[in-house]
């Protein structure tokens, strides 16, 4: 309480309670400066950038004293001071402006009472004034610099900065000469120049540089090179040799990184992709020899020649196309030509000297007709051709019927058309997802509905229909728009698992992220359980085979109780497709068959067929 206010309150209170007020016990501590205190004990100041602060005098009780603090600078050549009014706040405001690089102090005094604040001044930034924009791999480049203040004026006397590189595989700082780098791998890097000392960490400057690879002085054979073969890089006798390191070859916009050599080598074979872009190809070798330099050159990929033989005139997706030789033999022993339709590799069925037979993908793109043949004949040449592929015909428009046009995953749909030839190995796809055929005759085929995401009309495609392997399409709509099959969600837990009591085929749909087989989202359906009860008076041997079409990893496990506290696999938890599991269930026991989607491998859903045998 201030003394004046304290006395006034005593006068007012005396009429109420005479003698209740006494003299302020802190009165003797007030009014005289007992200490001086700066806002901070130390300040970092950017040169030419005024920094506002203050000093305050305090009495013995710690209260501010309304008196000016006299300020002085220990080294006036480094900073200057200027007064600033902060009225009505009781303190002495001022600014510190750095004028040169260095360390000094500011002294605040009231009579014989004083305090000291240390001050360090810094430049505002670093400006790179000289040095190359590009550096050859293996070469050293030095950079000139200036420290400048807030106004852009040069600041003298600052120690040399250090250099840092954002990607040390491209360049590395070197100790001598100062402020220098050495080029390594070809590419772009950003250099950051930093003022020395932790307190100057924000004083930086940057420069972008390009590291240019050395010319590759070795041999390149063959050059030009055919698609689907290999080119060999051989280093010159004088080096630099190829160290254990990544080798990158760029084919147009395709970058190919090869396996790391285990030891120092003089030659490196590089496979040329079948679908690489023909023409001049740039390549770069990284981390050559102990200097970790890179070298670059180019070679030529021969463009495919026009195929001069005959080609099947018209096919459907899933059908067989035949390429018959012209002047060039198509095949040689111990070698198989490859075929690509619209950039997608097709299955080669037969590779003879005179002909090449190719199965066109069931889901082939029919909007284009580009064919590339590679690795053909004794010289392994490449050809380009055209192949007309029919768009699938309407199954319904050609007299076919569907038993249902909507349903849920796990349902059976039967398609019927007289004389269609639906028992020739016909395949079925819903929105590009292959599913199981459960029954087929010449006139009828029954298929299982897989997971269909959404309720929009889906394409049901039949391929390899009849003797000419035609393709047909129909429309089917999911009633649920989900991946859940008819057993879900009861099959998600052993305690509610559906029972299986008869041998036969059972179809399930699993879906989700399912990282390492575990549910990670509420929509995941990573597990399906089915209850098996052995009602016999003897043990029963049960076998289950699980098949699916995607590259996913699905496992078979068995729980010996509903809590799944005791689990066996019966040999069914591998990376195989199909998985096979056989277990012996004791008399009177109930076990739970467990299907687990361990790794979807990118598939939104997986339809699987469980073939159960051995019951009874």
C-alpha positions in Angstrom: 0.0 0.0 0.0 1.3 3.5 -0.9 2.0 5.6 2.2 -0.3 8.5 1.2 -3.2 6.2 0.6 -2.4 4.4 3.8 -2.6 7.7 5.9 -5.9 8.8 4.2 -7.6 5.5 5.1 -6.4 5.9 8.7 -8.1 9.4 9.0 -11.4 8.0 7.6 -11.3 5.0 9.9 -10.5 6.8 13.2 -14.2 7.8 13.7 -15.3 4.2 13.4 -12.6 2.7 15.6 -10.3 5.1 17.3 -6.7 3.9 17.4 -7.2 1.1 14.9 -4.6 2.4 12.3 -0.9 2.5 12.8 2.0 3.9 10.7 2.8 2.1 7.4 5.5 -0.5 8.4 7.1 -0.2 4.8 7.4 3.5 4.9 11.1 3.4 5.6 11.7 1.3 2.4 9.9 3.6 0.0 11.0 6.4 -2.2 14.8 5.8 -2.6 16.4 3.8 -5.4 18.0 0.7 -3.9 18.6 -1.2 -7.2 18.5 -0.8 -11.0 17.2 -3.6 -13.2 17.2 -4.1 -17.0 14.4 -5.9 -18.8 16.9 -8.6 -19.7 20.4 -9.4 -18.4 21.6 -9.8 -22.0 20.4 -8.8 -25.5 21.2 -10.0 -29.0 20.9 -7.1 -31.4 20.7 -7.1 -35.2 22.9 -4.3 -36.6 20.9 -1.4 -37.9 17.7 -2.7 -36.4 16.7 -0.7 -33.3 15.7 -3.0 -30.4 13.4 -1.5 -27.8 14.0 -2.3 -24.0 14.0 -0.5 -20.6 15.7 -0.1 -17.2 13.9 0.5 -14.0 14.9 1.8 -10.5 13.4 0.0 -7.5 13.3 0.8 -3.9 14.2 -1.7 -1.1 10.7 -3.1 -1.2 11.0 -3.8 -4.9 8.6 -1.1 -6.0 9.4 1.1 -9.1 10.9 4.5 -8.2 9.8 7.4 -10.4 13.3 8.5 -11.4 15.3 8.4 -14.6 18.0 5.8 -14.9 21.2 7.2 -16.4 22.4 5.0 -19.3 25.9 4.6 -20.8 27.6 2.3 -23.3 30.8 0.4 -22.6 31.9 0.5 -26.2 30.1 3.4 -28.1 31.5 2.2 -31.4 29.4 -1.0 -31.3 26.0 0.3 -30.2 24.1 3.6 -29.7 21.2 4.3 -27.4 18.1 6.5 -27.9 15.4 7.4 -25.4 11.9 6.1 -25.8 8.9 7.3 -23.7 6.7 4.6 -22.2 4.6 7.0 -20.0 2.7 6.4 -17.8 4.8 3.3 -17.0 7.4 4.0 -14.4 10.7 3.0 -16.1 13.3 4.4 -18.5 12.6 3.2 -22.1 15.3 3.2 -24.8 16.4 1.6 -28.0 19.7 -0.2 -28.7 21.0 0.1 -32.3 24.0 -1.9 -33.3 26.5 -0.1 -35.5 29.3 -2.7 -35.7 29.9 -6.4 -35.0 31.0 -7.2 -31.5 30.2 -7.5 -27.8 29.6 -4.6 -25.4 27.5 -3.6 -22.4 25.0 -1.0 -21.3 25.3 0.4 -17.7 22.2 1.8 -15.9 22.8 4.0 -12.8 20.8 6.0 -10.2 23.4 7.7 -8.1 25.8 5.0 -6.9 23.3 2.2 -7.7 23.8 0.5 -11.0 23.3 -2.6 -13.2 24.9 -3.9 -16.4 23.3 -5.6 -19.4 25.6 -7.4 -21.9 24.9 -6.8 -25.6 26.0 -8.9 -28.6 25.5 -7.5 -32.1 25.1 -9.6 -35.3 24.6 -9.0 -39.0 21.2 -9.5 -40.4 22.1 -12.1 -43.1 24.8 -13.5 -45.4 24.9 -12.5 -49.0 26.7 -14.9 -51.4 28.7 -12.7 -53.7 30.7 -15.1 -55.8 31.1 -18.7 -56.7 29.8 -21.0 -59.5 26.1 -22.0 -60.1 27.3 -25.4 -61.3 30.1 -27.6 -60.0 31.6 -30.6 -61.8 31.5 -33.8 -59.9 34.8 -34.3 -58.0 35.7 -30.6 -58.3 36.0 -28.1 -55.4 34.2 -24.8 -55.6 34.7 -21.8 -53.2 32.2 -19.1 -52.5 32.6 -15.4 -51.6 30.3 -13.8 -49.1 29.4 -10.7 -47.2 27.7 -10.2 -43.9 25.2 -7.3 -44.2 23.1 -5.5 -41.6 19.4 -4.8 -41.6 19.8 -1.9 -44.0 22.0 -3.9 -46.4 25.3 -2.3 -45.5 28.4 -4.6 -45.2 29.4 -5.6 -41.7 33.1 -6.2 -41.1 34.9 -8.4 -38.6 32.6 -11.4 -38.5 34.3 -14.8 -38.6 33.9 -16.9 -41.8 30.6 -18.8 -42.0 30.2 -22.6 -42.2 28.7 -24.3 -45.2 25.9 -26.9 -45.0 24.5 -29.0 -47.9 20.9 -30.2 -47.9 21.8 -33.4 -49.7 25.3 -34.7 -49.0 25.0 -37.3 -51.8 25.2 -34.4 -54.2 28.0 -32.3 -52.5 30.0 -32.1 -49.3 31.6 -29.2 -47.4 35.4 -29.2 -47.3 37.7 -27.7 -44.7 40.1 -26.1 -47.1 39.8 -23.7 -48.7 37.3 -22.1 -46.4 33.6 -21.8 -47.5 34.0 -24.5 -50.1 32.2 -27.7 -51.3 33.2 -30.7 -53.4 30.8 -32.0 -56.0 29.6 -35.6 -55.8 26.4 -37.0 -57.4 24.8 -35.3 -60.3 21.8 -33.2 -59.4 20.7 -30.1 -57.5 21.7 -29.1 -54.0 21.1 -26.1 -51.7 24.0 -24.6 -49.9 23.3 -22.9 -46.6 25.9 -20.5 -45.2 25.6 -20.1 -41.4 27.3 -17.6 -39.1 29.4 -19.2 -36.4 28.2 -19.6 -32.8 24.9 -20.9 -31.4 23.6 -17.4 -30.6 24.0 -16.4 -34.3 22.1 -19.4 -35.6 19.6 -17.3 -37.5 22.2 -15.5 -39.5 22.2 -17.4 -42.8 22.4 -17.2 -46.6 21.6 -19.8 -49.3 22.6 -20.6 -52.8 21.3 -23.3 -55.2 23.9 -25.2 -57.2 23.8 -27.9 -59.8 26.3 -30.8 -59.7 27.3 -31.8 -63.2 28.5 -35.4 -63.8 31.9 -36.1 -65.4 31.9 -37.5 -68.9 31.9 -41.3 -68.9 35.1 -42.3 -70.6 34.4 -46.0 -70.6 32.8 -48.2 -73.2 29.1 -48.8 -73.9 28.2 -52.0 -75.7 26.2 -52.7 -77.7 25.3 -49.2 -78.9 22.6 -48.9 -80.2 20.9 -51.6 -78.1 17.6 -53.5 -78.6 14.6 -53.2 -76.3 14.4 -56.1 -73.8 18.2 -56.8 -73.9 21.1 -55.4 -71.9 23.7 -52.7 -72.3 27.1 -53.1 -70.6 29.0 -50.1 -69.1 32.8 -50.8 -68.8 35.1 -48.4 -67.0 38.4 -47.4 -68.7 41.6 -49.0 -67.5 42.6 -45.9 -65.6 39.3 -45.8 -63.7 37.4 -44.5 -62.0 36.0 -48.0 -61.1 32.5 -48.7 -60.1 32.3 -49.0 -56.3 29.5 -50.7 -54.3 26.9 -48.1 -54.8 23.6 -47.3 -56.4 23.6 -47.1 -60.2 20.8 -45.1 -61.8 19.9 -45.3 -65.5 17.3 -42.9 -66.9 15.3 -44.0 -69.9 13.4 -40.9 -71.0 11.2 -40.2 -68.0 11.8 -43.7 -66.5 14.5 -43.9 -63.8 15.8 -47.4 -63.1 18.0 -48.2 -60.0 20.0 -51.4 -60.2 21.0 -53.7 -57.5 24.1 -52.5 -55.6 27.3 -54.3 -56.6 28.8 -56.2 -53.7 32.4 -55.4 -54.6 34.4 -53.0 -56.8 33.7 -53.9 -60.5 34.8 -52.8 -63.9 31.6 -53.7 -65.8 27.9 -53.3 -65.1 25.2 -54.8 -67.3 22.0 -52.8 -67.4 18.7 -54.4 -68.5 16.8 -52.3 -71.0 13.0 -52.4 -70.2 10.8 -53.8 -72.9 8.6 -50.7 -72.8 11.5 -48.1 -72.6 11.3 -45.1 -74.9 13.4 -45.6 -78.0 16.0 -43.0 -79.0 18.8 -41.3 -77.2 19.0 -42.3 -73.5 20.9 -40.5 -70.8 22.4 -42.4 -67.9 24.4 -41.5 -64.8 26.6 -43.6 -62.6 26.9 -42.5 -59.0 29.6 -42.9 -56.3 32.4 -43.9 -58.7 35.7 -44.8 -57.0 36.9 -43.4 -53.7 36.2 -39.8 -54.8 32.5 -40.6 -54.9 32.1 -38.8 -58.2 29.4 -39.4 -60.8 29.8 -39.8 -64.5 27.2 -39.5 -67.3 26.8 -40.3 -71.0 24.2 -41.5 -73.4 23.4 -44.4 -75.7 20.7 -45.2 -78.2 17.8 -47.6 -77.9 16.7 -49.0 -81.3 13.1 -48.2 -82.1 10.9 -51.2 -82.8 10.6 -52.1 -86.5 7.3 -52.6 -88.1 6.2 -56.3 -87.9 6.4 -57.7 -91.4 4.4 -60.9 -90.7 0.7 -61.6 -90.3 -1.5 -61.0 -87.3 -4.9 -62.4 -86.2 -7.3 -59.8 -87.6 -9.7 -59.5 -84.8 -10.0 -60.8 -81.2 -11.9 -60.2 -78.0 -10.4 -59.5 -74.5 -9.3 -62.9 -73.2 -8.9 -64.4 -76.7 -5.7 -65.7 -78.4 -3.8 -63.7 -81.0 -1.3 -65.2 -83.3 1.7 -63.5 -84.9 3.2 -65.4 -87.8 6.7 -64.7 -89.0 7.8 -62.7 -92.0 11.5 -62.6 -92.8 12.7 -62.6 -89.2 12.4 -65.8 -87.1 10.2 -65.2 -84.1 11.7 -67.6 -81.6 14.9 -69.4 -80.7 15.6 -72.2 -78.2 15.9 -71.2 -74.6 14.4 -67.8 -75.3 10.8 -66.5 -75.2 9.6 -63.4 -77.0 7.4 -61.0 -75.0 4.2 -59.3 -76.2 2.7 -56.0 -74.9 -0.8 -54.8 -75.8 -1.2 -51.0 -75.1 1.8 -51.2 -72.8 0.6 -54.1 -70.7 2.4 -57.4 -70.9 0.3 -60.3 -72.2 0.7 -64.0 -71.5 2.8 -65.8 -74.1 1.3 -69.2 -74.8 3.6 -70.5 -77.4 6.9 -69.2 -78.9 7.9 -71.1 -82.0 10.3 -70.3 -84.7 7.5 -69.4 -87.1 4.8 -68.0 -84.8 4.1 -66.4 -81.5 0.8 -67.1 -79.8 -0.4 -64.6 -77.2 -3.4 -64.6 -74.8 -4.9 -61.1 -74.7 -5.7 -59.9 -71.2 -9.4 -60.4 -70.1 -9.4 -56.7 -69.1 -7.5 -55.4 -72.1 -8.1 -51.8 -73.0 -10.0 -51.8 -76.3 -9.6 -48.0 -77.0 -6.2 -48.5 -78.7 -4.5 -51.3 -80.7 -0.8 -50.9 -80.1 1.3 -54.1 -79.9 5.0 -54.3 -79.1 7.0 -57.6 -79.5 10.4 -57.8 -77.8 13.3 -60.3 -77.5 12.3 -61.8 -80.8 14.5 -64.3 -82.7 18.2 -64.9 -82.5 19.0 -61.2 -82.6 16.4 -60.3 -80.0 14.9 -57.5 -81.9 11.7 -55.6 -81.2 8.7 -55.1 -83.4 5.6 -52.8 -83.4 2.3 -53.9 -84.7 -1.4 -53.3 -84.4 -4.1 -55.6 -83.2 -7.9 -55.0 -83.4 -9.6 -56.0 -80.1 -13.4 -56.1 -80.0 -15.3 -54.2 -77.4 -17.3 -56.8 -75.3 -20.8 -57.3 -76.7 -24.0 -56.9 -74.7 -25.0 -60.3 -73.1 -28.6 -59.3 -72.8 -28.9 -57.8 -76.3 -27.6 -61.0 -77.8 -30.4 -63.1 -76.2 -29.0 -63.7 -72.7 -30.7 -63.4 -69.3 -29.5 -62.9 -65.7 -31.2 -64.6 -62.7 -30.8 -61.4 -60.8 -29.5 -57.9 -61.7 -28.8 -56.8 -58.1 -27.5 -58.5 -55.0 -24.9 -58.6 -52.3 -21.4 -60.0 -52.0 -21.5 -63.8 -51.8 -24.7 -64.1 -53.8 -24.9 -66.4 -56.9 -25.9 -65.0 -60.3 -26.7 -67.3 -63.1 -26.4 -66.1 -66.7 -28.1 -68.1 -69.5 -27.9 -67.9 -73.3 -28.7 -70.8 -75.6 -25.7 -72.0 -77.5 -23.3 -69.5 -76.0 -20.6 -72.0 -75.1 -20.3 -70.9 -71.5 -18.3 -74.0 -70.5 -15.1 -73.3 -72.4 -13.2 -71.9 -69.4 -15.2 -68.7 -69.3 -14.2 -66.2 -66.7 -16.3 -63.5 -64.9 -15.3 -60.1 -63.6 -17.4 -57.5 -61.7 -15.9 -54.0 -62.2 -12.6 -55.6 -63.2 -12.5 -57.9 -60.1 -12.3 -61.6 -61.1 -14.7 -63.9 -59.3 -15.4 -67.6 -59.0 -17.4 -69.7 -61.5 -19.4 -72.3 -59.5 -21.2 -74.1 -62.3 -21.3 -73.9 -66.1 -22.8 -75.7 -69.1 -22.9 -74.7 -72.8 -26.0 -72.6 -72.1 -25.6 -71.5 -68.5 -22.9 -70.2 -66.1 -23.2 -69.3 -62.4 -20.8 -66.9 -60.7 -20.4 -65.5 -57.2 -20.8 -61.7 -56.6 -17.5 -60.3 -55.2 -17.2 -57.1 -53.1 -18.5 -54.1 -55.1 -17.8 -50.7 -53.7 -20.8 -48.4 -54.1 -24.3 -48.9 -55.5 -23.7 -47.5 -59.0 -24.3 -50.0 -61.8 -21.2 -52.3 -62.1 -19.9 -54.0 -65.2 -20.2 -57.8 -65.3 -17.8 -59.0 -67.9 -17.6 -62.6 -69.3 -14.5 -63.6 -71.3 -13.3 -66.6 -73.2 -16.9 -67.5 -74.2 -17.3 -70.2 -76.8 -15.0 -71.5 -79.4 -13.9 -68.1 -80.6 -13.3 -66.8 -77.0 -15.7 -63.9 -77.3 -16.4 -61.4 -74.5 -19.7 -60.2 -73.2 -20.9 -57.6 -70.7 -23.9 -57.0 -68.6 -24.9 -54.6 -65.8 -25.2 -55.6 -62.1 -26.0 -53.4 -59.1 -24.9 -54.0 -55.5 -27.7 -53.7 -53.0 -25.4 -52.8 -50.1 -22.5 -50.9 -51.7 -20.3 -52.6 -49.1 -17.7 -55.3 -49.2 -19.5 -57.4 -46.4 -20.6 -60.8 -47.5 -23.7 -62.7 -46.3 -21.9 -64.1 -43.2 -20.9 -60.6 -41.9 -20.9 -59.2 -39.3 -21.7 -62.5 -37.4 -18.5 -64.0 -38.8 -16.3 -61.3 -37.3 -16.2 -63.0 -33.9 -15.9 -66.6 -32.8 -18.8 -66.2 -30.3 -21.2 -65.5 -33.1 -19.5 -67.5 -35.9 -21.8 -69.3 -38.4 -21.6 -73.1 -38.2 -20.2 -75.3 -41.0 -21.4 -78.9 -40.8 -21.1 -80.1 -44.4 -18.3 -80.5 -46.9 -18.4 -78.1 -49.9 -17.4 -74.6 -51.1 -18.0 -71.5 -49.0 -17.3 -68.0 -50.3 -16.2 -65.1 -48.1 -15.2 -61.5 -48.8 -12.4 -59.8 -46.7 -11.5 -56.1 -47.0 -9.8 -53.2 -45.3 -6.3 -51.9 -44.6 -5.6 -54.9 -42.3 -2.0 -54.0 -41.4 -0.3 -57.3 -40.5 -3.7 -58.8 -40.3 -5.0 -56.4 -37.6 -8.1 -54.2 -37.9 -7.1 -50.6 -38.1 -10.4 -48.9 -39.1 -14.1 -49.4 -38.2 -14.9 -50.5 -41.8 -12.1 -53.2 -41.9 -13.3 -56.8 -42.3 -10.0 -58.5 -41.8 -11.3 -61.7 -40.1 -14.0 -64.3 -40.7 -14.7 -67.2 -38.3 -16.7 -70.3 -38.7 -17.7 -72.9 -36.1 -16.9 -76.6 -36.5 -18.3 -79.0 -33.9 -17.2 -82.7 -34.0 -20.3 -84.6 -32.9 -18.6 -87.9 -33.6 -17.3 -90.3 -30.9 -13.9 -90.2 -32.6 -11.5 -87.4 -33.8 -12.4 -85.9 -37.1 -9.8 -84.8 -39.7 -10.9 -81.6 -41.5 -9.1 -80.1 -44.5 -9.6 -76.6 -45.9 -8.3 -75.2 -49.2 -8.5 -71.4 -49.7 -8.2 -69.8 -53.1 -8.3 -66.2 -54.3 -7.3 -64.1 -57.3 -5.5 -61.1 -56.0 -1.9 -60.8 -54.9 -3.1 -60.5 -51.3 -1.8 -62.7 -48.4 -4.7 -64.6 -46.7 -4.1 -67.1 -44.0 -6.0 -70.1 -42.5 -5.9 -70.5 -38.7 -7.9 -72.5 -36.1 -9.0 -71.4 -32.6 -9.4 -74.4 -30.2 -11.8 -72.3 -28.2 -14.1 -69.2 -28.6 -11.6 -67.0 -26.8 -8.9 -68.0 -29.4 -6.4 -68.4 -26.5 -5.1 -71.5 -28.2 -4.4 -71.3 -32.0 -3.0 -73.6 -34.6 -2.6 -73.2 -38.4 -2.7 -76.7 -39.7 -0.1 -75.6 -42.2 -2.3 -72.8 -43.6 -0.6 -69.6 -42.5 2.0 -69.2 -45.3 2.4 -66.8 -48.2 1.0 -69.4 -50.6 -2.1 -69.2 -52.8 -3.9 -71.4 -52.4 -3.5 -72.0 -48.6 -4.1 -75.6 -47.4 -4.8 -76.5 -43.8 -5.5 -79.9 -42.2 -6.4 -80.3 -38.5 -7.8 -83.1 -36.3 -10.7 -82.0 -34.1 -11.1 -84.2 -31.0 -14.4 -86.0 -30.4 -17.0 -83.6 -28.9 -14.8 -80.5 -29.4 -15.7 -77.3 -31.1 -13.1 -75.4 -33.0 -13.3 -72.2 -35.0 -12.0 -71.8 -38.6 -10.3 -68.4 -38.9 -9.6 -66.6 -42.2 -7.3 -63.6 -41.8 -6.5 -61.0 -44.4 -2.8 -60.5 -43.4 -1.9 -58.2 -46.3 -4.3 -56.9 -48.9 -1.4 -55.8 -51.1 -3.5 -52.9 -52.5 -6.7 -54.8 -53.2 -9.8 -53.0 -51.9 -11.4 -56.4 -51.2 -10.6 -60.1 -51.6 -13.2 -62.8 -52.5 -12.0 -66.2 -51.5 -13.3 -69.8 -51.9 -13.0 -72.1 -48.9 -13.2 -75.7 -50.0 -14.0 -77.9 -47.0 -13.6 -81.6 -47.0 -13.3 -84.5 -44.5 -16.3 -83.8 -42.3 -17.6 -87.0 -40.9 
